Amino acid sequence: MTDAASTRNPAPPIARWSALASLAIVIPAPSIGALASFWLFPGPIGLVTYAVCKAVLYLTPALWSRFVDGEPWSWSPPRKGGFGIGIGLGLLIGALIWAVYLVLGERAIDVSIFREVLDKNGLSTPMRFLVAAAWLSFVNALLEEYVFRWFITTRFAAVAPRAAIGLSAAAFTLHHVIVLLKYLPVPSTILASAGIFVGGLLWSWLYRRSDSVWPPYVSHAIVDLAVMGVGYWALM
């Protein structure tokens, strides 16, 4: 991640061609991985494809920003705060997720399909599920903030400044739809995807407000813990 507040070595403006080229590489990567792992080749081939796509997703922003766009690397220090908003949004969204599940129950999640997909990926035991849940909530959430909130939002800002937050939220939603369709009925997928899009909007807005990925990450992690809690409750 780059430090927008750096005055010692300020980054040059991002060229439009560079933003478009990097977006064309980064945005499709998680969708290709999700299609391979969950739909086309569940099992070893799908997992390898998924891992390669994740490597492209996570490595491209750091390498492209530094060696193509000439931006300095940074830990994205939260100088402007924003953690209170992040925690509040996370708790609110998490509570809404649990409320929807408690109201819809088995109509929201097809447990048999959920279990089948987890079996194929070796995640159907409680301990393995909890390990995967911890990874998704604490590590993957941070990586997604680094990619979608920092890199993709700033690149869209170089192409379409007024639409950057909405476009980054749409990019964030895309691969989630592919995964959700494997677990949920179509109406539940539409509802969940709308929620993910709104979450992407809020987190991109919070990133722009705080100039740091850490406040939206805290919010994202809380929401992912709520989602994993619903999954564990439904499965176990």
C-alpha positions as a LaTeX table, in Angstrom:
\begin{tabular}{lrrr}
\hline
Residue & $x$ (\AA) & $y$ (\AA) & $z$ (\AA) \\
\hline
Met1 & 0.00 & 0.00 & 0.00 \\
Thr2 & 1.17 & 3.47 & $-0.69$ \\
Asp3 & 1.20 & 6.43 & 1.67 \\
Ala4 & $-0.79$ & 9.29 & 0.14 \\
Ala5 & 0.43 & 11.61 & 2.89 \\
Ser6 & 4.11 & 11.08 & 2.14 \\
Thr7 & 5.90 & 14.34 & 1.37 \\
Arg8 & 9.42 & 12.98 & 1.32 \\
Asn9 & 8.87 & 10.92 & $-1.82$ \\
Pro10 & 5.47 & 11.88 & $-3.26$ \\
Ala11 & 3.97 & 9.46 & $-5.76$ \\
Pro12 & 3.36 & 10.64 & $-9.31$ \\
Pro13 & $-0.21$ & 10.75 & $-10.61$ \\
Ile14 & $-1.51$ & 7.39 & $-11.79$ \\
Ala15 & $-1.70$ & 7.28 & $-15.57$ \\
Arg16 & $-5.06$ & 6.33 & $-17.04$ \\
Trp17 & $-3.55$ & 3.55 & $-19.17$ \\
Ser18 & $-1.79$ & 2.08 & $-16.15$ \\
Ala19 & $-4.96$ & 2.15 & $-14.06$ \\
Leu20 & $-6.98$ & 0.42 & $-16.79$ \\
Ala21 & $-4.31$ & $-2.21$ & $-17.46$ \\
Ser22 & $-3.89$ & $-3.10$ & $-13.79$ \\
Leu23 & $-7.66$ & $-3.27$ & $-13.25$ \\
Ala24 & $-7.97$ & $-5.62$ & $-16.22$ \\
Ile25 & $-5.54$ & $-7.99$ & $-14.50$ \\
Val26 & $-6.68$ & $-7.72$ & $-10.91$ \\
Ile27 & $-10.49$ & $-7.63$ & $-11.13$ \\
Pro28 & $-11.05$ & $-10.92$ & $-13.06$ \\
Ala29 & $-8.58$ & $-12.93$ & $-10.95$ \\
Pro30 & $-10.80$ & $-13.82$ & $-7.95$ \\
Ser31 & $-13.77$ & $-14.60$ & $-10.21$ \\
Ile32 & $-11.71$ & $-17.03$ & $-12.28$ \\
Gly33 & $-10.46$ & $-18.68$ & $-9.10$ \\
Ala34 & $-13.98$ & $-18.94$ & $-7.68$ \\
Leu35 & $-15.35$ & $-20.44$ & $-10.91$ \\
Ala36 & $-12.59$ & $-23.05$ & $-10.98$ \\
Ser37 & $-12.72$ & $-23.97$ & $-7.31$ \\
Phe38 & $-16.46$ & $-23.96$ & $-6.69$ \\
Trp39 & $-17.99$ & $-24.80$ & $-10.06$ \\
Leu40 & $-15.71$ & $-26.18$ & $-12.77$ \\
Phe41 & $-13.01$ & $-28.21$ & $-10.99$ \\
Pro42 & $-13.85$ & $-28.71$ & $-7.29$ \\
Gly43 & $-10.97$ & $-30.55$ & $-5.69$ \\
Pro44 & $-7.18$ & $-30.33$ & $-6.21$ \\
Ile45 & $-7.27$ & $-28.70$ & $-9.67$ \\
Gly46 & $-9.73$ & $-26.08$ & $-8.55$ \\
Leu47 & $-7.78$ & $-25.34$ & $-5.39$ \\
Val48 & $-4.53$ & $-24.89$ & $-7.33$ \\
Thr49 & $-6.25$ & $-22.57$ & $-9.80$ \\
Tyr50 & $-7.79$ & $-20.69$ & $-6.90$ \\
Ala51 & $-4.38$ & $-20.30$ & $-5.25$ \\
Val52 & $-2.77$ & $-19.01$ & $-8.46$ \\
Cys53 & $-5.56$ & $-16.49$ & $-8.95$ \\
Lys54 & $-5.22$ & $-15.34$ & $-5.36$ \\
Ala55 & $-1.48$ & $-14.86$ & $-5.90$ \\
Val56 & $-2.24$ & $-12.67$ & $-8.92$ \\
Leu57 & $-4.83$ & $-10.75$ & $-6.91$ \\
Tyr58 & $-2.53$ & $-10.06$ & $-3.97$ \\
Leu59 & 0.86 & $-9.63$ & $-5.63$ \\
Thr60 & $-0.12$ & $-7.49$ & $-8.62$ \\
Pro61 & $-1.13$ & $-4.39$ & $-6.60$ \\
Ala62 & 2.12 & $-4.24$ & $-4.63$ \\
Leu63 & 4.35 & $-4.87$ & $-7.64$ \\
Trp64 & 2.38 & $-2.72$ & $-10.08$ \\
Ser65 & 2.10 & 0.27 & $-7.77$ \\
Arg66 & 5.81 & 0.22 & $-6.97$ \\
Phe67 & 7.43 & $-0.67$ & $-10.27$ \\
Val68 & 4.94 & 0.64 & $-12.84$ \\
Asp69 & 3.35 & 3.61 & $-11.08$ \\
Gly70 & 6.38 & 4.51 & $-8.95$ \\
Glu71 & 4.47 & 4.72 & $-5.67$ \\
Pro72 & 6.31 & 4.15 & $-2.37$ \\
Trp73 & 5.18 & 1.22 & $-0.24$ \\
Ser74 & 3.45 & 2.01 & 3.06 \\
Trp75 & 1.64 & 0.32 & 5.96 \\
Ser76 & $-1.27$ & 2.73 & 5.43 \\
Pro77 & $-1.05$ & 4.40 & 8.88 \\
Pro78 & $-4.49$ & 5.43 & 10.22 \\
Arg79 & $-3.62$ & 9.07 & 10.90 \\
Lys80 & $-7.21$ & 10.29 & 10.45 \\
Gly81 & $-8.92$ & 7.77 & 12.73 \\
Gly82 & $-12.14$ & 6.15 & 11.63 \\
Phe83 & $-12.05$ & 3.07 & 13.86 \\
Gly84 & $-15.20$ & 4.04 & 15.74 \\
Ile85 & $-17.14$ & 4.28 & 12.49 \\
Gly86 & $-15.63$ & 1.00 & 11.31 \\
Ile87 & $-16.58$ & $-0.87$ & 14.46 \\
Gly88 & $-20.08$ & 0.59 & 14.45 \\
Leu89 & $-20.65$ & $-0.35$ & 10.80 \\
Gly90 & $-19.29$ & $-3.84$ & 11.39 \\
Leu91 & $-21.56$ & $-4.48$ & 14.36 \\
Leu92 & $-24.59$ & $-3.09$ & 12.54 \\
Ile93 & $-24.03$ & $-5.16$ & 9.39 \\
Gly94 & $-23.23$ & $-8.28$ & 11.45 \\
Ala95 & $-26.45$ & $-7.89$ & 13.44 \\
Leu96 & $-28.44$ & $-7.52$ & 10.20 \\
Ile97 & $-26.87$ & $-10.71$ & 8.82 \\
Trp98 & $-27.87$ & $-12.68$ & 11.91 \\
Ala99 & $-31.36$ & $-11.16$ & 11.87 \\
Val100 & $-31.90$ & $-12.21$ & 8.25 \\
Tyr101 & $-30.69$ & $-15.73$ & 8.99 \\
Leu102 & $-32.85$ & $-16.09$ & 12.08 \\
Val103 & $-35.90$ & $-14.95$ & 10.12 \\
Leu104 & $-35.31$ & $-17.02$ & 6.97 \\
Gly105 & $-33.60$ & $-20.02$ & 8.57 \\
Glu106 & $-33.21$ & $-22.98$ & 6.18 \\
Arg107 & $-34.78$ & $-20.95$ & 3.38 \\
Ala108 & $-31.63$ & $-18.82$ & 3.38 \\
Ile109 & $-29.02$ & $-21.62$ & 3.29 \\
Asp110 & $-29.27$ & $-25.05$ & 1.65 \\
Val111 & $-27.31$ & $-26.93$ & 4.30 \\
Ser112 & $-26.94$ & $-30.09$ & 2.18 \\
Ile113 & $-25.25$ & $-28.17$ & $-0.64$ \\
Phe114 & $-23.20$ & $-26.20$ & 1.88 \\
Arg115 & $-21.93$ & $-29.43$ & 3.45 \\
Glu116 & $-21.22$ & $-31.03$ & 0.05 \\
Val117 & $-19.05$ & $-28.11$ & $-1.07$ \\
Leu118 & $-17.18$ & $-28.08$ & 2.23 \\
Asp119 & $-16.65$ & $-31.86$ & 2.01 \\
Lys120 & $-15.08$ & $-31.53$ & $-1.44$ \\
Asn121 & $-12.72$ & $-28.88$ & $-0.12$ \\
Gly122 & $-11.89$ & $-30.72$ & 3.12 \\
Leu123 & $-13.55$ & $-28.16$ & 5.41 \\
Ser124 & $-16.53$ & $-30.05$ & 6.83 \\
Thr125 & $-15.09$ & $-30.85$ & 10.29 \\
Pro126 & $-15.56$ & $-28.25$ & 13.04 \\
Met127 & $-11.85$ & $-27.60$ & 13.55 \\
Arg128 & $-11.07$ & $-27.19$ & 9.85 \\
Phe129 & $-14.07$ & $-24.94$ & 9.40 \\
Leu130 & $-12.95$ & $-22.76$ & 12.32 \\
Val131 & $-9.42$ & $-22.52$ & 10.92 \\
Ala132 & $-10.84$ & $-21.48$ & 7.54 \\
Ala133 & $-13.17$ & $-19.01$ & 9.28 \\
Ala134 & $-10.24$ & $-17.45$ & 11.15 \\
Trp135 & $-8.26$ & $-17.12$ & 7.93 \\
Leu136 & $-11.17$ & $-15.53$ & 6.07 \\
Ser137 & $-12.09$ & $-13.16$ & 8.90 \\
Phe138 & $-8.66$ & $-11.91$ & 9.92 \\
Val139 & $-6.22$ & $-12.49$ & 7.04 \\
Asn140 & $-8.32$ & $-12.63$ & 3.88 \\
Ala141 & $-10.36$ & $-9.61$ & 5.01 \\
Leu142 & $-7.17$ & $-7.56$ & 5.36 \\
Leu143 & $-5.92$ & $-8.71$ & 1.96 \\
Glu144 & $-9.25$ & $-7.79$ & 0.38 \\
Glu145 & $-9.11$ & $-4.33$ & 1.93 \\
Tyr146 & $-5.60$ & $-3.86$ & 0.58 \\
Val147 & $-6.72$ & $-4.90$ & $-2.92$ \\
Phe148 & $-10.26$ & $-3.56$ & $-3.24$ \\
Arg149 & $-10.27$ & $-0.53$ & $-0.97$ \\
Trp150 & $-6.75$ & 0.71 & $-1.63$ \\
Phe151 & $-5.62$ & $-0.47$ & $-5.07$ \\
Ile152 & $-8.85$ & $-0.86$ & $-7.01$ \\
Thr153 & $-10.49$ & 2.24 & $-5.52$ \\
Thr154 & $-7.47$ & 4.43 & $-6.26$ \\
Arg155 & $-7.16$ & 3.06 & $-9.81$ \\
Phe156 & $-10.82$ & 3.67 & $-10.51$ \\
Ala157 & $-10.33$ & 7.16 & $-9.08$ \\
Ala158 & $-7.72$ & 7.76 & $-11.79$ \\
Val159 & $-10.19$ & 6.68 & $-14.48$ \\
Ala160 & $-13.60$ & 7.84 & $-13.17$ \\
Pro161 & $-13.20$ & 9.84 & $-9.94$ \\
Arg162 & $-16.90$ & 10.36 & $-9.25$ \\
Ala163 & $-17.76$ & 6.69 & $-9.77$ \\
Ala164 & $-14.70$ & 5.16 & $-8.09$ \\
Ile165 & $-16.45$ & 4.04 & $-4.90$ \\
Gly166 & $-19.36$ & 2.45 & $-6.75$ \\
Leu167 & $-17.12$ & 0.74 & $-9.31$ \\
Ser168 & $-14.83$ & $-0.67$ & $-6.62$ \\
Ala169 & $-17.86$ & $-1.97$ & $-4.73$ \\
Ala170 & $-19.12$ & $-3.68$ & $-7.90$ \\
Ala171 & $-15.71$ & $-5.27$ & $-8.47$ \\
Phe172 & $-15.72$ & $-6.46$ & $-4.85$ \\
Thr173 & $-19.18$ & $-8.01$ & $-5.25$ \\
Leu174 & $-18.53$ & $-9.89$ & $-8.49$ \\
His175 & $-16.56$ & $-12.91$ & $-7.25$ \\
His176 & $-18.71$ & $-13.18$ & $-4.14$ \\
Val177 & $-21.77$ & $-13.74$ & $-6.34$ \\
Ile178 & $-20.05$ & $-16.73$ & $-7.97$ \\
Val179 & $-19.34$ & $-18.27$ & $-4.57$ \\
Leu180 & $-22.75$ & $-17.48$ & $-3.08$ \\
Leu181 & $-24.62$ & $-19.14$ & $-5.96$ \\
Lys182 & $-22.98$ & $-22.41$ & $-4.92$ \\
Tyr183 & $-24.31$ & $-22.20$ & $-1.37$ \\
Leu184 & $-27.52$ & $-20.22$ & $-1.53$ \\
Pro185 & $-30.78$ & $-20.16$ & $-3.50$ \\
Val186 & $-31.00$ & $-17.39$ & $-6.09$ \\
Pro187 & $-33.20$ & $-15.06$ & $-3.95$ \\
Ser188 & $-30.79$ & $-15.38$ & $-1.02$ \\
Thr189 & $-27.83$ & $-14.82$ & $-3.37$ \\
Ile190 & $-29.41$ & $-11.60$ & $-4.64$ \\
Leu191 & $-30.05$ & $-10.41$ & $-1.10$ \\
Ala192 & $-26.54$ & $-11.31$ & 0.09 \\
Ser193 & $-24.93$ & $-9.76$ & $-3.01$ \\
Ala194 & $-26.83$ & $-6.52$ & $-2.41$ \\
Gly195 & $-25.49$ & $-6.54$ & 1.15 \\
Ile196 & $-21.93$ & $-7.14$ & $-0.08$ \\
Phe197 & $-22.25$ & $-4.28$ & $-2.55$ \\
Val198 & $-23.47$ & $-1.93$ & 0.19 \\
Gly199 & $-20.63$ & $-3.12$ & 2.42 \\
Gly200 & $-18.17$ & $-2.39$ & $-0.40$ \\
Leu201 & $-19.61$ & 1.10 & $-0.78$ \\
Leu202 & $-19.33$ & 1.81 & 2.94 \\
Trp203 & $-15.81$ & 0.42 & 3.25 \\
Ser204 & $-14.57$ & 2.26 & 0.15 \\
Trp205 & $-16.10$ & 5.45 & 1.53 \\
Leu206 & $-14.44$ & 4.82 & 4.89 \\
Tyr207 & $-11.11$ & 4.19 & 3.18 \\
Arg208 & $-11.35$ & 7.49 & 1.33 \\
Arg209 & $-12.37$ & 9.27 & 4.56 \\
Ser210 & $-9.63$ & 7.77 & 6.73 \\
Asp211 & $-6.94$ & 7.44 & 4.04 \\
Ser212 & $-6.14$ & 4.03 & 5.53 \\
Val213 & $-7.22$ & 0.42 & 5.05 \\
Trp214 & $-7.25$ & $-0.30$ & 8.79 \\
Pro215 & $-10.62$ & 1.20 & 9.81 \\
Pro216 & $-12.51$ & $-0.57$ & 6.98 \\
Tyr217 & $-10.55$ & $-3.75$ & 7.77 \\
Val218 & $-11.82$ & $-3.77$ & 11.35 \\
Ser219 & $-15.37$ & $-3.39$ & 10.04 \\
His220 & $-14.84$ & $-6.09$ & 7.40 \\
Ala221 & $-13.41$ & $-8.55$ & 9.95 \\
Ile222 & $-16.42$ & $-8.10$ & 12.26 \\
Val223 & $-18.80$ & $-8.77$ & 9.37 \\
Asp224 & $-16.88$ & $-11.85$ & 8.23 \\
Leu225 & $-16.96$ & $-13.22$ & 11.78 \\
Ala226 & $-20.74$ & $-12.81$ & 11.75 \\
Val227 & $-21.00$ & $-14.63$ & 8.40 \\
Met228 & $-18.75$ & $-17.46$ & 9.59 \\
Gly229 & $-20.80$ & $-17.69$ & 12.78 \\
Val230 & $-23.96$ & $-18.21$ & 10.73 \\
Gly231 & $-22.18$ & $-20.82$ & 8.62 \\
Tyr232 & $-20.95$ & $-22.69$ & 11.66 \\
Trp233 & $-24.38$ & $-22.58$ & 13.30 \\
Ala234 & $-26.07$ & $-23.89$ & 10.15 \\
Leu235 & $-23.51$ & $-26.62$ & 9.50 \\
Met236 & $-22.53$ & $-27.91$ & 12.93 \\
\hline
\end{tabular}
